Amino acid sequence: MIRLPLDKYFPDVSRLSYGCMGLGGEWHGEDINDNDVRLAHQVVDTLLDVGINHIDHADIYRTGKAEKVFGRVLAERPELREKLILQSKCGIRFGDEQGPNRYDFSEQWIIQSVDNILQRLQTEYLDTLMLHRPDPLMATEEVVRAFEQLSSQGKVRYFGVSNMSGQQMEFLQRHLPEPLIANQLEMSLTNLGWVEDGILVANPEGSNINFPSGTIEYCQTHGIQLQAWGSMSQGLFSGRNLDGQPDHIHQTAAKVAHYAGLYQVSREAIVLAFLTRHPAQIQPVIGTVNSDRIRACADVERVTLSREHWYDLLFAARGKHVP
């Protein structure tokens, strides 16, 4: 029985997280409508049917409409709230009359953001709040005050971060009385920086890796849940048209299809299994609104790649052998 680092805080948390960025209609379109609500109900039903109970939001998804439509689902079916683990993020501010696109970890903005998130989700608390992207102007004392207030008021149970390095987490953690429990980063079969960071140590090829060095190890050492956004590579290896794609993408797609047949699971499951095979017990975040693809992703529970098959996929995805 595989246990995630999150099990310490949420027993029986699902292996996969569902990212809600696809809910709520168009990014800059009109407000949510009945069709958007019906789709959200359908997605939630499918998630529960396949055992996915971890739900990932952010206040900026669909400019707040993703949370709003999910809130309609919870309002219409309040019994669902205790069955779900709700996570959201704040700290990214779009351009407005006050300034350009920016990050904001000020005490006032964090607290205001959570109040707005709870209002849209129509719930009294978040299970986890994440700081969405690093704010260069972060004052740790303000973050501490915001977290303490949100915790004491019962509005947030636990805290985490997104898109932060291990060093940034360590710096912030020094000032926090409670542990940061998760870090969400882009990791996939196409975005391999999380693997390359380890295998290209002291190798000239490693000079251009776009992944914070040592972050995987920091999270493993401290029992922090690594969550992978972009985990499905936008369907690149599970049915998307590959016209114009480079040879190594075609070869990787062929390998994924081969192993799907060998393990008798979906192609989606093989793509995700490349992440879940890692000893850090990565939790992939999936985002499709298609019920069939959600079910296909849940197939990952039925497969553990062998070491040789994992490296075979890595070789194909890199387009060359490991050094």
C-alpha positions as CSV (number, residue, x, y, z in Angstrom):
1,M,0.0,0.0,0.0
2,I,1.7,3.2,-1.2
3,R,1.4,6.1,1.2
4,L,1.9,9.7,0.3
5,P,3.5,12.3,2.5
6,L,0.0,13.9,2.7
7,D,-1.3,10.8,4.4
8,K,0.1,12.3,7.6
9,Y,-2.4,15.1,7.4
10,F,-5.2,13.6,5.3
11,P,-5.5,9.8,5.8
12,D,-6.7,8.1,2.6
13,V,-5.8,11.0,0.4
14,S,-6.0,10.0,-3.3
15,R,-2.9,9.2,-5.3
16,L,-4.0,11.8,-7.9
17,S,-5.1,15.4,-7.4
18,Y,-7.7,17.0,-9.7
19,G,-6.8,20.5,-10.9
20,C,-9.9,22.6,-11.5
21,M,-8.4,25.1,-14.0
22,G,-10.6,23.6,-16.8
23,L,-13.9,24.4,-14.9
24,G,-15.9,27.6,-15.0
25,G,-16.2,28.4,-18.7
26,E,-13.9,30.7,-20.7
27,W,-11.1,32.5,-19.1
28,H,-12.4,36.0,-20.0
29,G,-15.9,35.1,-21.0
30,E,-19.2,35.7,-19.2
31,D,-20.1,34.5,-15.8
32,I,-20.7,30.8,-15.2
33,N,-23.9,29.2,-16.6
34,D,-26.0,26.1,-16.0
35,N,-23.9,24.1,-18.5
36,D,-20.8,25.0,-16.5
37,V,-22.4,23.8,-13.3
38,R,-23.6,20.6,-15.0
39,L,-20.1,19.8,-16.2
40,A,-18.7,20.5,-12.7
41,H,-21.2,18.0,-11.2
42,Q,-20.3,15.4,-13.8
43,V,-16.6,15.8,-13.1
44,V,-17.1,15.5,-9.4
45,D,-19.2,12.4,-9.8
46,T,-16.5,10.8,-12.0
47,L,-13.7,11.8,-9.5
48,L,-15.6,10.2,-6.6
49,D,-16.4,7.1,-8.6
50,V,-12.7,6.5,-9.3
51,G,-11.6,7.5,-5.8
52,I,-10.0,10.9,-6.4
53,N,-10.7,13.1,-3.4
54,H,-8.0,15.7,-3.6
55,I,-9.1,18.9,-5.3
56,D,-6.7,21.6,-6.4
57,H,-7.9,25.2,-7.1
58,A,-6.3,28.6,-7.4
59,D,-8.0,32.0,-7.1
60,I,-6.9,33.0,-10.6
61,Y,-8.2,29.9,-12.4
62,R,-10.7,31.2,-15.0
63,T,-10.4,34.5,-13.1
64,G,-12.2,33.0,-10.1
65,K,-14.9,31.2,-12.0
66,A,-13.4,27.8,-11.4
67,E,-13.9,28.2,-7.7
68,K,-17.3,29.8,-8.2
69,V,-18.7,26.9,-10.2
70,F,-17.2,24.4,-7.8
71,G,-18.9,26.3,-5.0
72,R,-22.2,25.9,-6.7
73,V,-21.6,22.1,-6.7
74,L,-20.9,22.2,-2.9
75,A,-23.9,24.4,-2.2
76,E,-26.2,22.0,-4.1
77,R,-24.6,18.9,-2.5
78,P,-23.2,20.0,0.9
79,E,-22.6,16.4,1.9
80,L,-19.7,16.4,-0.5
81,R,-17.6,18.8,1.5
82,E,-16.4,16.3,4.1
83,K,-15.6,13.8,1.3
84,L,-13.1,16.2,-0.4
85,I,-9.8,17.7,0.4
86,L,-9.9,21.2,-0.9
87,Q,-6.7,23.1,-1.8
88,S,-6.4,26.5,-3.3
89,K,-3.6,29.1,-4.0
90,C,-3.2,32.8,-3.8
91,G,-0.5,35.4,-4.4
92,I,-0.8,36.0,-8.2
93,R,-2.4,39.3,-9.1
94,F,-3.4,40.2,-12.6
95,G,-2.8,43.7,-13.9
96,D,-5.4,46.2,-12.8
97,E,-5.8,50.0,-12.2
98,Q,-3.3,49.7,-9.3
99,G,-0.5,48.0,-11.2
100,P,0.8,45.4,-13.7
101,N,0.8,41.6,-13.3
102,R,2.5,40.9,-10.0
103,Y,2.9,38.7,-6.9
104,D,1.6,39.7,-3.5
105,F,2.4,37.9,-0.3
106,S,1.4,40.8,1.9
107,E,-0.6,40.0,5.0
108,Q,-3.6,42.0,3.8
109,W,-3.7,40.3,0.3
110,I,-3.3,36.8,1.7
111,I,-6.2,37.2,4.1
112,Q,-8.4,39.0,1.6
113,S,-7.6,36.3,-1.0
114,V,-8.7,33.5,1.4
115,D,-11.9,35.3,2.3
116,N,-12.7,35.6,-1.4
117,I,-11.8,32.0,-2.1
118,L,-14.0,30.7,0.7
119,Q,-16.9,32.9,-0.5
120,R,-16.5,31.5,-4.1
121,L,-16.2,27.9,-2.9
122,Q,-19.1,28.4,-0.5
123,T,-17.2,26.6,2.3
124,E,-16.0,27.7,5.7
125,Y,-12.4,26.4,5.4
126,L,-9.7,25.2,3.1
127,D,-7.8,22.1,3.9
128,T,-4.6,23.6,2.3
129,L,-3.6,27.1,1.2
130,M,-0.7,27.4,-1.1
131,L,1.4,30.5,-2.0
132,H,1.2,30.4,-5.7
133,R,4.6,31.7,-7.0
134,P,7.5,33.3,-5.1
135,D,7.1,37.0,-4.3
136,P,10.5,38.8,-4.4
137,L,9.0,41.4,-2.0
138,M,7.9,38.8,0.5
139,A,8.2,39.9,4.1
140,T,8.2,36.7,6.2
141,E,6.7,38.4,9.2
142,E,3.6,39.3,7.2
143,V,3.2,35.8,5.9
144,V,3.5,34.5,9.4
145,R,0.8,36.9,10.7
146,A,-1.5,36.0,7.9
147,F,-1.1,32.3,8.4
148,E,-1.5,32.5,12.1
149,Q,-4.7,34.5,11.7
150,L,-6.2,32.2,9.1
151,S,-5.3,29.1,11.2
152,S,-6.7,30.5,14.5
153,Q,-9.9,31.5,12.7
154,G,-10.3,28.0,11.3
155,K,-10.2,29.2,7.7
156,V,-7.1,27.2,6.7
157,R,-6.0,23.9,8.2
158,Y,-2.5,23.5,6.5
159,F,-0.2,25.6,4.3
160,G,2.0,24.9,1.4
161,V,3.7,26.5,-1.6
162,S,3.8,26.2,-5.4
163,N,6.7,26.7,-7.8
164,M,9.2,27.3,-5.0
165,S,12.7,25.9,-4.6
166,G,13.9,23.9,-1.7
167,Q,16.0,26.9,-0.5
168,Q,13.0,29.2,-0.7
169,M,10.9,26.8,1.3
170,E,13.7,26.4,3.9
171,F,13.9,30.2,4.3
172,L,10.1,30.5,4.8
173,Q,9.9,27.5,7.0
174,R,12.4,29.0,9.5
175,H,9.8,31.6,10.4
176,L,6.7,29.4,10.5
177,P,5.6,27.5,13.6
178,E,3.8,24.8,11.5
179,P,5.3,22.8,8.6
180,L,4.7,23.5,4.9
181,I,3.1,20.3,3.8
182,A,3.3,20.5,-0.1
183,N,5.0,22.1,-3.0
184,Q,3.5,22.0,-6.5
185,L,5.9,22.2,-9.4
186,E,5.8,21.4,-13.1
187,M,7.0,17.8,-13.6
188,S,6.2,15.4,-16.5
189,L,7.5,13.2,-19.2
190,T,8.2,16.2,-21.3
191,N,9.4,18.6,-18.6
192,L,12.2,16.6,-17.2
193,G,14.2,19.1,-15.2
194,W,13.1,17.3,-12.0
195,V,15.0,14.3,-13.2
196,E,17.9,16.0,-15.0
197,D,18.7,18.0,-11.9
198,G,19.8,14.7,-10.3
199,I,21.5,12.9,-13.1
200,L,23.5,15.8,-14.6
201,V,25.3,16.8,-11.4
202,A,28.9,17.9,-12.4
203,N,28.0,17.4,-16.0
204,P,28.2,20.3,-18.5
205,E,24.8,19.4,-19.9
206,G,23.3,20.4,-16.6
207,S,24.1,24.1,-17.0
208,N,20.7,24.9,-18.6
209,I,18.4,22.9,-16.4
210,N,15.3,24.9,-15.6
211,F,14.5,23.2,-12.2
212,P,15.5,24.4,-8.7
213,S,18.4,22.1,-7.7
214,G,17.9,20.0,-4.6
215,T,14.2,20.7,-4.3
216,I,13.2,17.0,-4.7
217,E,15.7,16.0,-2.0
218,Y,14.6,18.8,0.3
219,C,10.9,17.7,0.1
220,Q,11.8,14.1,0.6
221,T,13.9,14.9,3.6
222,H,11.2,16.9,5.3
223,G,8.2,14.7,4.3
224,I,6.7,17.4,2.0
225,Q,4.3,16.3,-0.7
226,L,5.5,17.0,-4.2
227,Q,2.6,17.7,-6.6
228,A,3.2,17.7,-10.3
229,W,1.3,20.2,-12.5
230,G,1.4,19.7,-16.2
231,S,1.7,16.0,-15.5
232,M,-0.1,14.8,-18.6
233,S,2.0,16.8,-21.0
234,Q,-1.3,18.2,-22.5
235,G,-2.1,14.8,-23.9
236,L,1.0,14.6,-26.0
237,F,1.5,10.8,-25.4
238,S,-2.1,9.8,-25.0
239,G,-3.8,10.5,-28.2
240,R,-3.0,14.1,-29.4
241,N,-2.1,14.6,-33.0
242,L,1.7,14.5,-33.3
243,D,2.1,16.1,-36.7
244,G,5.2,18.3,-36.7
245,Q,6.5,17.0,-33.5
246,P,10.2,16.0,-33.2
247,D,11.3,12.4,-33.5
248,H,11.8,11.8,-29.8
249,I,8.2,12.8,-29.1
250,H,7.0,10.2,-31.6
251,Q,9.3,7.6,-30.1
252,T,8.1,8.4,-26.6
253,A,4.5,8.2,-27.7
254,A,5.2,4.8,-29.2
255,K,6.9,3.6,-26.0
256,V,3.9,4.8,-23.9
257,A,1.6,2.9,-26.2
258,H,3.8,-0.2,-25.9
259,Y,3.9,-0.2,-22.2
260,A,0.1,0.5,-21.9
261,G,-0.4,-2.8,-23.8
262,L,2.2,-4.6,-21.7
263,Y,0.7,-3.5,-18.4
264,Q,-2.8,-3.6,-19.7
265,V,-3.6,0.0,-18.6
266,S,-4.3,3.2,-20.4
267,R,-1.7,5.4,-22.0
268,E,-2.6,8.1,-19.5
269,A,-1.7,5.7,-16.7
270,I,1.8,5.0,-18.2
271,V,2.5,8.8,-18.5
272,L,1.5,9.3,-14.9
273,A,3.3,6.2,-13.7
274,F,6.5,7.7,-14.8
275,L,6.0,10.3,-12.0
276,T,4.5,8.0,-9.4
277,R,7.4,5.5,-9.8
278,H,9.7,8.0,-8.2
279,P,10.5,7.3,-4.5
280,A,9.4,10.9,-3.5
281,Q,5.8,9.6,-4.0
282,I,4.9,12.5,-6.4
283,Q,1.2,13.3,-6.5
284,P,0.3,14.1,-10.2
285,V,-2.3,16.8,-10.7
286,I,-4.6,16.0,-13.7
287,G,-7.0,18.6,-15.2
288,T,-9.1,17.0,-18.0
289,V,-12.8,17.6,-17.8
290,N,-13.4,14.5,-20.0
291,S,-14.8,11.7,-17.8
292,D,-13.3,9.0,-19.9
293,R,-9.8,10.5,-19.6
294,I,-10.3,11.0,-15.8
295,R,-11.0,7.2,-15.6
296,A,-8.0,6.5,-17.8
297,C,-5.8,8.5,-15.5
298,A,-7.1,6.6,-12.5
299,D,-5.6,3.5,-14.1
300,V,-2.3,4.6,-12.7
301,E,-3.3,2.8,-9.4
302,R,-2.8,-0.5,-11.3
303,V,0.7,0.0,-12.5
304,T,4.2,0.3,-11.1
305,L,6.9,0.6,-13.8
306,S,9.9,-1.6,-13.5
307,R,13.3,0.2,-13.3
308,E,14.1,-0.8,-16.8
309,H,10.8,0.4,-18.3
310,W,11.1,3.7,-16.4
311,Y,14.6,4.3,-17.8
312,D,13.4,3.2,-21.3
313,L,10.8,6.0,-21.1
314,L,13.4,8.4,-19.9
315,F,15.7,7.6,-22.7
316,A,12.9,8.1,-25.3
317,A,11.8,11.4,-23.7
318,R,15.4,12.8,-23.5
319,G,16.1,11.7,-27.0
320,K,19.4,10.2,-25.8
321,H,20.8,7.9,-23.2
322,V,21.7,9.1,-19.7
323,P,25.3,10.2,-19.4
